[in-house]
Amino acid sequence: MFKFLFGKKSVEAVKETQRETVARAMGEVNDVLGQMAVKPNVAVDLNTGLVKIELPEQMPDEALALPAPEKAKVKPDAKTPPEPKVNTKAKGKAA
């Protein structure tokens, strides 16, 4: 009944060649860059063969993660009574 749990199976890691690794990585990068509304600058250093991607200072999805702006503080006018001060110390307890 439990042979599938205790049975030994030979598991071989799938080896990926360098060509396959580069093709897969570039495919993933191209998929991401293709979906972006604001396209980044892409440069290739011919001496080193490295690819450099310069992203905009702020990405569109990062604007959603920013905190909400603070509400402007309004000075109370003569018609509005000042807010009462709240005593935060408990009565009857010595500090």
Secondary structure, DSSP 8 states (H G I E B T S, - for coil): --HHHHS----------HHHHHHHHHHHHHHHHHH-SS--EEEE-TTT--EEEE--SS-GGGGGGS-----------TTS--------S-TT---
